[in-house]
Amino acid sequence: MTMTRSWLVLAGVVVALAAAMTPWPANADVGGGPPARIDSGSSSREARRRALEAFPLDRIPEPQRKAIEPCLRSATLYRRLPVETVACDAELLDFALTKPEAIVDIWRVLGISRLALDPVGPRQWRLSDGYGTVGVLRLVHQERQGRSGLLVFHGRGAYTGALSPKNLTGSCVLLLRHGPAMPAADGRQRQTVQIDSFLDMDGVGLEIVTRTLQPIIVRSAASNLHEICLFMTTLCDSARTNPEGVAQLAGRLQQTNDADRQILAMIARRAAQPAANAMPPAARRDAADNMAAVDRLQTELAARWLSADELDRMQRQ
């Protein structure tokens, strides 16, 4: 697998504009084809109606509301992505959703992504996926209800490349909802993530997307979200078993500010406490011996995904 043409997230990702704007199945497996996925979500009228009902428009400040309403009304493409379940501590997921530049920075250190996500202001990022997509993304609203949360992102971007005869520009609005799921059998916390996406293309892009690229965008978005959730599960598992390795990895993040690097390290150490307390003494000593092995940790985190260099070679073939 390869990480990203960039459904961020991650948010996140997290879930970023490039996923909607980049019409390419980002997650090709080592064998050369996109991963099979039975459920790619829904574009039904009922799903769209329910998504619009869930939008907290009355709680979004007027300037931001006026910016997103046209995209919601006239979206070229609406998609509700499949619900994903992430074996991840709530604290780490919250960090990833509100500080997606740190997760993208980890991908950069691991060498599995060309994506750049640079903060340009509070809750605002400039992005480039390295393959023709550029844009800006803003977190325009966030709220919590108990252990569940809701975030609304608004982005504007452009794609220039071989996959379209014309330059594509447009806007997107993302409604991301998350909440607790039943714990895993081993007691690990699990979270659900649900994304509704609205993509509004400008001019000629409308016809290109609806007639040609829509199936590719739909498949790519679902696959990218799935892979990012798998990465978050892997990162959380690493935090539980090798917190000092994750803390050292956080120290290598050059595009993340010092305060956020320290927060990530602190979250990793807290996530490890229940697992460490459950270990027998001999296992704790073995874990302590491995804490400084950040290079081994990086190999483990990146093992599932193709490197960015390998992806580049695939693109040239």
C-alpha positions in Angstrom: 0.0 0.0 0.0 1.0 3.6 -0.3 0.0 6.5 1.9 -1.5 9.4 0.3 -2.6 11.5 -2.3 -4.0 12.8 0.7 -7.3 12.1 2.2 -6.6 13.8 5.6 -6.9 13.8 8.3 -6.0 13.3 8.9 -7.8 15.1 8.9 -6.4 14.4 9.8 -5.2 12.8 7.9 -6.2 14.0 8.7 -9.1 14.3 5.7 -8.0 17.0 3.4 -9.1 18.8 0.3 -6.5 17.0 -1.9 -8.5 13.7 -1.5 -11.5 15.3 -3.0 -9.6 17.3 -5.6 -7.1 14.6 -6.7 -8.9 12.1 -9.0 -6.6 9.2 -8.6 -6.7 6.0 -6.5 -3.9 6.8 -4.1 -3.6 3.5 -2.4 -2.3 1.1 -5.0 -1.0 -2.1 -3.5 2.4 -3.6 -4.1 0.9 -5.8 -6.8 0.0 -2.7 -8.8 -3.8 -2.3 -8.4 -6.1 -0.5 -6.1 -7.2 -2.4 -3.0 -10.6 -4.2 -3.3 -13.2 -2.5 -1.1 -16.8 -3.7 -0.9 -18.2 -0.6 0.7 -17.3 2.8 -0.8 -20.1 4.7 0.8 -23.2 6.3 -0.5 -24.4 9.3 -2.6 -28.1 8.6 -2.0 -30.6 11.4 -1.6 -31.4 10.1 1.9 -27.8 10.1 3.0 -27.4 13.7 1.7 -30.5 14.8 3.4 -29.4 13.4 6.7 -26.0 15.0 6.3 -27.5 18.4 5.7 -29.7 18.0 8.7 -26.7 17.2 10.8 -24.8 20.4 9.8 -24.8 22.8 12.7 -25.2 25.9 10.4 -27.0 27.8 13.1 -23.9 27.5 15.4 -21.3 28.5 12.7 -20.4 32.2 12.6 -21.9 34.1 9.7 -18.8 34.7 7.6 -17.9 31.0 7.7 -21.5 29.9 7.1 -21.8 32.1 4.0 -18.6 30.6 2.7 -19.8 27.0 3.0 -23.5 27.3 2.1 -23.0 27.6 -1.7 -21.0 24.4 -1.7 -23.7 22.5 0.3 -26.4 23.8 -2.0 -24.8 23.1 -5.4 -22.3 20.4 -4.8 -21.1 18.6 -8.0 -20.5 15.5 -5.9 -21.8 14.4 -2.5 -20.4 11.3 -0.8 -21.0 9.7 2.6 -17.9 7.6 3.2 -18.2 4.3 5.1 -18.0 4.4 8.9 -14.5 3.5 9.9 -13.6 2.1 13.3 -10.1 3.0 14.7 -8.4 1.2 17.5 -7.1 4.4 19.0 -7.2 6.4 22.2 -9.7 9.3 22.1 -6.9 11.7 23.1 -4.7 10.7 20.2 -7.6 10.9 17.7 -8.5 14.4 19.0 -4.9 15.5 18.5 -4.8 14.1 14.9 -8.1 15.8 13.9 -7.1 19.2 15.2 -3.4 19.0 14.5 -3.3 17.2 11.1 0.0 18.8 10.2 1.7 16.6 12.9 0.4 13.4 11.3 1.4 14.5 7.9 4.8 15.4 9.3 5.1 11.8 10.6 4.4 10.6 7.1 7.1 12.8 5.8 9.7 11.5 8.3 8.6 7.9 7.4 9.0 8.7 3.7 5.6 7.4 2.8 4.0 10.7 1.5 4.7 13.8 -0.6 1.9 15.6 1.1 2.7 19.0 2.6 0.3 20.6 5.1 1.5 23.8 6.4 -0.3 26.0 9.0 -0.9 29.5 7.7 -3.1 30.7 10.6 -5.3 29.4 13.4 -7.1 26.3 12.1 -5.9 27.0 8.6 -3.5 25.0 6.4 -2.0 25.3 2.9 -1.6 21.9 1.2 0.2 20.3 -1.7 0.1 16.6 -2.5 3.2 16.7 -4.8 1.2 15.4 -7.7 -0.7 18.4 -9.0 -3.1 19.3 -6.2 -2.8 22.5 -4.2 -5.2 24.2 -1.9 -6.1 25.7 1.4 -8.1 24.1 4.2 -9.9 25.6 7.2 -11.5 24.1 10.3 -14.5 26.4 10.5 -16.4 24.7 13.4 -15.8 22.2 16.1 -17.9 20.9 19.0 -18.0 18.2 21.5 -21.0 16.3 23.0 -19.8 14.0 25.8 -17.2 11.7 24.3 -18.4 12.4 20.7 -17.3 15.2 18.4 -18.1 17.0 15.2 -15.8 19.1 12.9 -16.6 21.1 9.8 -13.8 21.7 7.3 -14.0 24.1 4.3 -11.4 24.0 1.5 -10.6 25.4 -1.9 -8.1 23.9 -4.3 -7.0 23.1 -7.8 -5.6 20.2 -9.7 -3.3 20.4 -12.7 -2.0 17.2 -14.3 -2.3 14.4 -16.8 -5.6 13.0 -15.3 -7.6 15.9 -16.6 -7.5 17.8 -20.0 -8.3 21.0 -18.2 -7.2 22.5 -14.9 -9.7 21.8 -12.2 -10.7 24.2 -9.4 -13.3 23.9 -6.8 -14.4 23.9 -3.2 -15.2 21.2 -0.7 -17.0 21.0 2.7 -16.3 18.1 5.0 -18.5 17.1 8.0 -16.5 14.8 10.2 -18.2 13.1 13.2 -16.5 10.8 15.6 -17.4 8.9 18.8 -16.6 6.0 21.0 -17.1 2.4 19.8 -17.2 -0.9 21.8 -13.7 -1.6 23.2 -11.6 -4.2 21.5 -11.4 -7.7 23.0 -8.0 -6.8 24.6 -9.5 -3.7 26.2 -8.1 -1.1 23.7 -10.2 2.0 23.1 -11.9 2.2 19.7 -13.4 5.2 18.0 -15.8 5.5 15.0 -15.2 8.1 12.2 -17.9 9.2 9.7 -17.3 11.7 6.9 -19.8 13.4 4.6 -18.1 15.3 1.8 -19.5 17.9 -0.6 -17.4 18.8 -3.7 -18.4 21.8 -5.8 -16.4 22.0 -9.1 -16.0 25.2 -11.1 -16.8 25.6 -14.8 -15.6 22.8 -17.0 -14.6 20.7 -13.9 -18.3 19.9 -13.3 -18.7 18.0 -16.5 -15.3 16.3 -16.2 -16.0 15.1 -12.7 -19.6 13.9 -13.3 -18.9 12.2 -16.6 -15.4 10.8 -16.1 -13.8 11.0 -12.7 -16.6 10.5 -10.2 -16.1 6.7 -9.9 -12.3 7.2 -9.3 -12.8 9.9 -6.8 -15.4 7.9 -4.8 -13.2 4.8 -4.7 -10.1 6.8 -3.8 -11.7 8.7 -1.0 -13.0 5.6 0.7 -9.8 3.8 0.3 -7.7 6.7 1.5 -9.8 7.2 4.6 -9.5 3.4 5.4 -5.7 3.5 5.1 -5.4 6.6 7.3 -7.5 4.9 10.0 -5.2 1.9 9.8 -2.2 4.2 10.2 -3.8 5.8 13.3 -4.4 2.3 14.8 -0.7 1.4 14.1 0.5 4.7 15.6 -1.6 4.1 18.7 -0.4 0.5 19.1 3.2 1.8 18.9 2.4 4.4 21.5 1.2 1.7 23.9 4.2 -0.6 23.4 7.0 1.9 22.7 6.0 5.3 24.0 9.6 6.6 24.2 10.1 5.6 20.6 7.0 7.7 19.6 8.3 10.5 21.8 11.6 10.5 20.0 9.8 10.3 16.6 7.8 13.4 17.6 11.1 15.2 18.3 12.1 14.6 14.6 9.0 16.4 13.2 10.5 19.5 11.6 7.1 21.0 10.4 5.4 20.7 13.8 5.9 23.3 16.5 7.7 22.4 19.7 4.5 22.6 21.9 2.7 20.1 19.7 5.7 17.8 19.6 5.6 17.8 23.4 1.9 17.1 23.5 2.2 14.2 21.1 5.0 12.7 23.3 2.9 13.2 26.4 -0.1 11.5 24.8 2.1 8.5 23.8 3.3 8.1 27.3 -0.2 8.3 28.8 -1.5 5.8 26.2 1.3 3.3 27.3 0.5 3.4 31.0 -2.4 0.8 31.0 -0.4 -1.6 28.8 2.8 -1.1 30.8 1.0 -1.9 34.1 -0.4 -5.1 32.6 3.1 -6.3 31.5 5.0 -8.8 33.7 8.3 -7.3 35.0 10.5 -9.1 32.4 8.4 -7.7 29.6 8.6 -4.2 31.0 12.5 -4.5 31.0 12.4 -5.7 27.4 10.2 -2.8 26.4 12.5 -0.4 28.2 15.5 -1.8 26.4 13.7 -1.0 23.1 12.5 2.5 23.9 15.4 4.2 22.2 14.9 2.2 19.0 13.2 4.9 17.0 14.6 3.6 13.8 12.9 0.3 14.4 9.7 2.1 15.2 9.8 4.0 12.0 10.3 0.8 10.0 7.3 -0.8 11.8 5.1 2.3 11.2 5.9 2.4 7.5 5.9 -1.3 6.8 2.4 -1.4 5.2 2.8 1.5 2.8 4.9 2.1 -0.3 7.5 4.8 0.0 7.0 8.1 -1.7 10.0 7.2 -4.0 8.3 3.9 -5.0 5.1 5.8 -5.7 6.9 8.2 -7.9 8.4 5.4 -9.9 4.9 3.9 -10.4 3.6 7.2 -11.6 6.3 7.4 -14.3 5.6 3.9 -15.6 
